[in-house]
Amino acid sequence: MTADTSRMSGDRLVVMVAAASLLLFALAYIALCLTVLYRPGWLPGASILHAALVGPPHWLVWGAGARPMFWGSTLAVAAIALIGASFRSLLLPCAGLCFLVWLGSGFLSVVMSV
């Protein structure tokens, strides 16, 4: 009986930590998007790698015409993260795919501007 109780409290702690982490990630993403929209000069512009690290918010630099790409890549990252959160066996592949979509979106944003 006590093993079940400790396991339940451990699972609850994991859920709370995961929810707090997702909330912090969402707030950081919103802050990054606002920075790109209102202060694009603050972005690192030394190389393509820096733009790739900014990820999907880098599309916002190019104006309203690139917003569908921003929303598409944002929704792709969110959908992949949701799939990874739903199925534990897919957690690691989904995390890697989120990382690739993030970097690919930022890189494509720079490549499309050339």
N, C-alpha and C positions, 0 to 999 in steps of 0.2 A: 504494500500500500504506500509506503513512504517513497519507494523507488518511482512509482507512478507520479506522485506529487512533485518530486524533485525534477522529474523529466518534463512535466507540464510547466513548471516555473522556468526551467531552462529554455524550453521552446518559446515561452512568452518573452523571455529576455532577448532571444534571437530575433523575434518578430519586432520588438520595440527598437532594437539596434538597427535592423534593416530599414524600418520606417523612418527613423531619424536620419539615417544615411541618405535615403532617397530624398527626403525633404531638403537636406543640405545641398545635395546635388542639384535639385530643381532650383533652389534659390541662387546658387552659383551660376547656373545656366541662364537664368533670367537676368542676373547682373551682367553677365558677359554679353548677352543680346542688347541690353540697354547701352552698354559701353560702346558696342559696335555701331549702334544706331546714332548715338548722340556725340560720341567722341572717337571717331575712327582714327584720328591721329595718334591715339594712345596705343594702337595695336602695333605689335612688333612687325616691321616690314623688311627685315634684312634678308630674308630668304623664303623660298617656297615652303620649307619645313616649318617655319614659324606660322605661316598661314594655315598649313595643314593641322598644326596643333590647336589653332583656334577652332577649327572644325566647322560645323554647319553655320554658326553665326557669321562666319566670314562672307557668306552670300549676301548678308544685309548691307555690306559696303557698296555693292553695285547697284543699289536702288530698288525701286518697286518691281522692275522686270525680273529680278532674280529671287523674289520672295517665294514663288512656287517651289523652287529648288530648296530653299531654306526649310519650308514647311514639309516638303517631301522627305528630306533627309532627317529632320527632327522626328517625324512620325515613324520613319524606318527604325531609328535608334530606339524610340519608345516601344514599338511593337516587338523588336528583337529582345529588348530588356524584359518585357512582359512575358514573352515565351520562356525566357531563361528563368524567370521567377516562378513560373507555373510548373515547370518540369525540372526537377533537380538533376536529372541525368543530362540535361541540355545546358546547364548553368555555365560551364566552362566554354563550350563552343559558342554560346550566345555572347558571352563577355568578349571573346576574341572577335566575333563578327561585329559587335558594337564598336569596338576599337577600330576595326578596318573601315567601317562606314564613316566613322568620325573623321579619321585621317583622309580617307578618299574624298569625302565631301569638301573638306578644306583645300585639298590639292586640286580637285576639279574646279573649284571656284577660282583659283589662280590661273589654271591652264585656260579656262574659258575667257579670261580677260586678255589673253595675248592675241 
